[in-house]
Amino acid sequence: MVKFITSSICGNTSEIFAEIKKDHVNISINSTCKKIMDYSLSIKELYLKDVFTEIIKNKAYIKASEAKLCPTCLVPCGVVYASWTEFGLISKNLLSKFPSQCILFKQ
């Protein structure tokens, strides 16, 4: 099982949990955002074909759009990271070396 934590300028924090099962990943999310909690109900099981594809066909992003998440929300990206990690597409050792993926504002 892997756990990713996201927070954003909206002030909400979310914990994303992913656990590999036979042919899919189970996703669960705890969040202070109601929209994220509603979104989490639509992505409880993700298959490799759901997330190993471009954004326009990616279930994590399609369901985020349907849930009317803010375009700047980091949670769908976190869901993809968690799923890819459990499917073995991202190395846990690499993530240990670079545990934070972030967007920096520079002026």
Number of C-alpha atoms within 10 A of each C-alpha: 14 15 17 17 16 19 15 13 8 10 8 14 16 20 17 22 20 27 18 20 13 6 11 19 24 18 23 19 22 15 20 13 15 11 14 22 16 15 22 24 13 16 21 14 19 21 18 14 11 19 20 16 11 10 12 9 13 17 22 24 23 15 17 23 14 10 16 12 19 12 10 10 17 17 28 25 14 21 26 20 22 25 32 18 21 21 21 11 13 14 13 14 9 9 13 9 9 9 11 11 10 8 8 6 5 4 3
